[in-house]
Amino acid sequence: MEWELKSDRPIYLQLMEQIQLRIVSGGYPAGSKLPPVRDLAAEASVNPNTMQKALSELERGGLIYSQRTSGRFITEDEGMIQTVKIGLAKEQIKAFFERMQQLGYSKEETVSLLEQAMKEGK
């Protein structure tokens, strides 16, 4: 998965979101070890301090944890991972409905379009 960073929001927030996405999609499985900060920063083409800030915030939230000499690991709490996954999905759905509203569709019309698209298999 490529790192996609835009200039419209703080980079560390985008890094946090992308790491969360990698965790909930299984890219970083529960209990697995994260690559070192410098490796992640190089992969994302960001300053290591920025990556460190993103990881520290995720650690503060409990999604990852540190073992002093072994590095950082993904939580083994599947419930927490599922909660994060649901939260990310809700954010996407909210953004989608807001965009559809900007296009002039009501929520009911949007749902109708979704149902039609599902029936068509698209």
Secondary structure, 3 states (H helix, E strand, C coil): CCCCCCCCCCHHHHHHHHHHHHHHCCCCCCCCECCCHHHHHHHHCCCHHHHHHHHHHHHHCCCEEEECCCEEEECCCHHHHHHHHHHHHHHHHHHHHHHHHHCCCCHHHHHHHHHHHHHHCC
